Amino acid sequence: MRRYHYLIPAFILLLLFSCVSAAVAAEESDDVPGYDENTEVTIRGVIADSGMYRRGPVVLLVKADTKTYQVVTAPRWYLAQEGIVFTSGEKIEVTGSKYYAKDGSLSLIAHTIKFAGKTTAIAFRDGSCNPLWKQHRRGHQMRNR
């Protein structure tokens, strides 16, 4: 019995690692389809809700003309790490891939977001439409358009 006493801590560490990996994967996906350049549109509107209380990626509720869009941005940890803050009432311009969520709501996966009155845009995806937070985890720098 004493020969195998080291297996118990190793098993506990393995179990903890798998739980953390599953939690990170759930926060990054949350039923959002892949980015499709063929459905890319640009909208201008006002942030009605910053969605910081929801699970998964931060989703903004943006009112543009007569339509309301759910704008999927990035995981909460990535926004915090990059110092990106969204506030209700801010005017923004969003370029992203349009899709309909499971509940039928009109949604966008953000490629870039530009705040009114600013000349630079915050990029969420690279030139190949891959999420910047996945590259950032591997040690790459975030690039702004």
N, C-alpha and C positions, 0 to 999 in steps of 0.2 A: 504494500500500500504506500509506503514512504517513497518508493521509486517514482511514483506518478504524481506526487504532490505539486510539481511544477506545471502540470497540465491544466489544473483548475484556473490559475490566473491567466494562462494563455487563452483558454476558452472564453473567459469573461472579456478579455480585450478584443477578441475576434467578434464577439457578440456586440459590444459597444461600437466598434468600427462599422459593422454592417448597419446598425440602427442610424448612426450619424449620416452615412452615405445615402440611405434611403430618404432621410429627412431633407437633405440638400437637393436630391433629385426631384422630390415632390415640390419643393419651393420653386424650382426653376421651370417646371413644365406646367402644371395645373391646367391641363386640357387645352393648350393653345396650339393651333396647327403650325406647320412650318411656314416660313416667309416665302411668299410667291411674288416675284417681281412683276408678273403679268397683271396683278391686281393692285399695283401701287397707285396711290392717289395722294393729293395734298389737300388738307383742310385747314381752315382758320376758324378759331373759336375761342371760347372762354372755359376755363376749368371750373366745372360745377362741383366736383368732388375729387379730392386727391387720392382716395382709396388706400390710404396708409394703414387702415385697420384690417384689411382683408388678408387672407392666407395666400401664399403663392406670389407671383410677380405683382408689382404695384400697377394697378389699373386706374387710369384717370377717366372721369366722366366729363366729356367735352361737348359743349353745346355749340354747334356750328349752323348758322342760319336756322332752318326749321328741323334739323336732325340732331339727334344726340348720339354720340359715339362712345364706346368703351375703348380706351387707348391703352394697350398693353405695353408697358415700358421695360422694366428689368427687375431682377430680384431686389428685395429690400436691402440686403447686405451690400450689393453693388452700388446702389444709389447713395447709401450712407458713406461708403468708402470713397466715392468720387465727389461727395459734397453736393449732390444734386437734390434740390428741395422743390416740391411743387406746392403751390398755394391756391386755394379756391379764389376765383375772381381774376386770376392772371390770364392775359390774352396770349395765345400761343398759335404757332403754325406747325402742324404735324405732317410729315411725309411717312407713309407706311402702307403695308399690305392689308387690303380690305377683306374681311370675311364675316360670316354670320355665326355667332356663338350658338351653342346648343339650345339656349333659350330663345333664339331668334333675333337677339339684339345685334345691331350693326356695330362692328368692331374693327379696330386697326391694330396691327402689330407695328409699333413705332420703329422707324429706321432712323429718323432725326426729329428733334423737336427744337424749334426756335422760339424764344420768348420775344414778345413785341418790344420793339425799340432796341434790340440787340442785333449785332451784325453776325455773330457766330451762332452755329447750331450745335446742340448736344447730339453726338452720334451714339446710337445704341447698337448699330450693326456695321460691319466692315464692307468693303467693296463687293464681296461675294455674298453679302446678306447674312453672314454668320454673326451670332451674338458676341459683342465685345467682351462681355463678362466671362465667357468661356476661355477666350484668349488671355484675358487678364489673370485668370487663375494660373495659367501656365507661365506667367511672368512678363507678358507683353504690356505695353503702354496703351492706354485709351487714346484714340485719335479722334479729334473733332474735325468736322467738315469745314 
